[in-house]
Amino acid sequence: MRAWRLDSRKPVLVPTLSLVVAAACVTPPQGIAPPETDSVTVRRQERMSTYVTVSVAAPESPATLAAIDAAFAELDRLEALLSEWKDASDISNLNRHAGQGPVKVSPELFEVLQFAYDAGVASDGAFDVTVQSLAGLWDFRWQTPKIPSVTDLEARLTLVGFRLLTLDKEAQTVAIANPATRVGVSGLAKGYVADRMSAVLTARGFPNHLVRCGGDIYGSGRKKSGRWTIGIRDPFATGIYATVEIENEGISTSGNYERFFIRDGVRYHHILDPKTGRPTTGLASATVIAKRALFTDSWDTATFVLGKERGLAAATRLGFDVLFIDEAHGTASTPGMAKRITVAPPDEAQ
């Protein structure tokens, strides 16, 4: 799920979910009429150093294409605010003023940071936007792997902690207590963008669509044939482990297979525990389904860090579905997720 790598100035986004063309016939939700035809208009563009795909359940027309263009324009607007890789962005300005008191930020950045702060509280720090402060310590590229020294890691960990942020909703300001602390919203920005692109499409009169920002997806309505069906990647093979249908929901996956290297038989991957600054162990992937892609984009990481027992407890407490696949190929899920997934036959999964 992590959107932009910590070990390079060039952002890299890696898709973790595969769109599967399949659907089941179900009753449409109140307020969204089903499409009248089987036509689906698809546009795919390279953005945010990944591929962003918009699929609209409607025939191609000037109105359809204009709506898709408007959705991509919203993506560009938000990226200009939220990307820590753009010097002129809102978040880069916030980081430049770390330790200098409250900084006025855009409503969009404030919304994302408030959500991130709340996720930090609810996950007991398993999700933490200040983990960006560890940038440069690790390099998970197999060509140039890098493991930080204990001394360097311990020094940087003093800069990590979402409670170093102070948010003032009324003033729309954010203050970073430590001048060396850095904030990065790459762990939830793609989900937020998917939600916002979806809102633009609906406002333009196309409520039946699927927006995919790398591996973070929001599905609104359905195709004429039924719900949008998503494939959950098998972390140990090139195919899919299972499929799941979504409708007016987001879905995201975090996995230890996205960026990693192996040294002395140990797999080092890019999902770091904010409390230790080291890659987590135990899980191979965590898939979350909830009503907002902003939520799934952050909580797939949070549950991955929490692990199976604490992750399932959080899902039960907060009311979302999760599927875990562990390093021993075992699985665990919430009851709701267990009812929803269809495990792919071995021949299809491969």
HUQUI-V676780 format. One record per pair of residues at least 6 apart in sequence whose C-alpha atoms are under 7 Angstrom apart, sorted by the first residue. I is the first residue (numbers start at 1). J is the second residue. Records with the same first field share a line. If there is no record, write none. Layout:
# HUQUI-V676780
I: J ; J
This chain:
# HUQUI-V676780
1: 187 ; 215 ; 252 ; 253 ; 254 ; 297 ; 301
2: 186 ; 187
3: 12 ; 13 ; 186 ; 187 ; 190
4: 11 ; 12 ; 13 ; 186
5: 11 ; 12
6: 132 ; 135 ; 136
7: 135 ; 136 ; 138 ; 139
9: 85
11: 49
12: 49 ; 50
13: 49 ; 50 ; 214
14: 50 ; 214 ; 215 ; 258
15: 214 ; 215
16: 215 ; 233 ; 253
17: 215 ; 231 ; 232 ; 233 ; 253
18: 230 ; 231 ; 232 ; 233
19: 229 ; 230 ; 231
20: 229 ; 230 ; 231
21: 229
22: 229
23: 225 ; 226 ; 227 ; 228 ; 229
24: 225 ; 226 ; 227
25: 225 ; 226
26: 226
28: 34
32: 207 ; 221
34: 222 ; 224
35: 57 ; 58 ; 223 ; 224
36: 224
37: 58 ; 224
38: 223 ; 224
39: 57 ; 58 ; 59
40: 55 ; 56 ; 57 ; 58 ; 59
41: 55 ; 56 ; 57 ; 58 ; 59 ; 60
42: 54 ; 55 ; 56
43: 53 ; 54 ; 55
44: 51 ; 52 ; 53 ; 54
45: 51 ; 52 ; 53
46: 52
50: 214
51: 213 ; 214
52: 212 ; 213 ; 214
53: 211 ; 212 ; 213
54: 210 ; 211 ; 212
55: 209 ; 210 ; 211
56: 208 ; 209 ; 210
57: 208 ; 209 ; 223
67: 201 ; 204
68: 201
70: 200
71: 197 ; 200 ; 201
74: 197
75: 193 ; 197
78: 193
80: 86 ; 89
81: 89 ; 90 ; 91
82: 89 ; 90 ; 91 ; 109
83: 89 ; 91
84: 91 ; 92 ; 184
86: 92
90: 105
94: 103
95: 182 ; 183
98: 175 ; 176 ; 177 ; 178 ; 179 ; 180 ; 181
99: 176 ; 177 ; 178 ; 179
101: 175
102: 173 ; 174 ; 175
103: 173 ; 174 ; 175
104: 172 ; 173 ; 174
105: 172 ; 173
110: 172
116: 129
117: 162
119: 127
120: 126 ; 127 ; 128 ; 162
123: 302
126: 273 ; 274 ; 302 ; 305 ; 306
127: 301 ; 302
128: 161 ; 162 ; 274
129: 162 ; 183 ; 184 ; 185
130: 160 ; 161 ; 162 ; 181 ; 182 ; 183 ; 184
131: 160 ; 274
132: 182 ; 183 ; 184
133: 156 ; 159 ; 160 ; 181 ; 182 ; 183
134: 156
137: 148
138: 146 ; 147 ; 148
139: 145 ; 146
140: 146 ; 259 ; 260 ; 261 ; 269 ; 270
141: 259 ; 260 ; 261
142: 260 ; 261
145: 261
153: 277
157: 277
159: 178 ; 180 ; 181
160: 181 ; 274
164: 176 ; 177 ; 178
165: 174 ; 175 ; 176 ; 177
166: 174 ; 175 ; 176
167: 173 ; 174 ; 175
168: 174
187: 297 ; 298
188: 294 ; 297 ; 298
190: 213 ; 216
191: 216 ; 293 ; 294 ; 297
192: 293 ; 294
194: 211 ; 212 ; 213 ; 217 ; 218 ; 293
195: 218 ; 292 ; 293 ; 294
198: 211
201: 207
207: 220 ; 221
208: 220 ; 221 ; 222 ; 223
209: 219 ; 220 ; 221 ; 222
210: 218 ; 219 ; 220
211: 217 ; 218 ; 219
212: 218
215: 252 ; 253
216: 251 ; 252 ; 293 ; 297
217: 250 ; 251 ; 252 ; 293
218: 249 ; 250 ; 251 ; 293
219: 228 ; 246 ; 247 ; 248 ; 249 ; 250
220: 247 ; 248 ; 249
221: 247 ; 248
222: 228 ; 247
227: 245 ; 246 ; 247
228: 245 ; 246 ; 247
229: 243 ; 244 ; 245 ; 246
230: 243 ; 244 ; 245
231: 240 ; 242 ; 243 ; 244
232: 240 ; 241 ; 242 ; 243
233: 239 ; 240 ; 241
234: 240 ; 241
235: 255 ; 257 ; 284 ; 285
237: 350
238: 350
239: 349 ; 350
240: 344 ; 349
241: 343 ; 344 ; 349
242: 341 ; 342 ; 343 ; 344
243: 341 ; 342 ; 343 ; 344
244: 340 ; 341 ; 342
248: 291
249: 289 ; 290 ; 291 ; 292
250: 289 ; 290 ; 291 ; 292 ; 293 ; 296
251: 288 ; 289 ; 290 ; 293 ; 296
252: 287 ; 288 ; 289 ; 296 ; 297 ; 300
253: 285 ; 286 ; 287 ; 288 ; 300
254: 285 ; 286 ; 287 ; 300 ; 301 ; 304
255: 284 ; 285 ; 286
256: 269 ; 284 ; 285
259: 269 ; 270
260: 267 ; 268 ; 269 ; 270
261: 267 ; 268 ; 269
262: 268
268: 279
269: 279
270: 279
271: 279 ; 280
272: 278 ; 279 ; 280
273: 279 ; 280 ; 305
280: 305
282: 326 ; 327
283: 304 ; 307 ; 325 ; 326 ; 327
284: 325 ; 326 ; 327
285: 304 ; 324 ; 325 ; 326
286: 300 ; 303 ; 304 ; 322 ; 323 ; 324 ; 325
287: 300 ; 322 ; 323 ; 324
288: 296 ; 299 ; 300 ; 321 ; 322 ; 323
289: 296 ; 320 ; 321 ; 322
290: 296 ; 320 ; 321
303: 311
308: 324
312: 334
315: 321 ; 322
321: 334 ; 336 ; 337
322: 333 ; 334 ; 337
323: 332 ; 333 ; 334 ; 337
324: 331 ; 332 ; 333
325: 331 ; 332
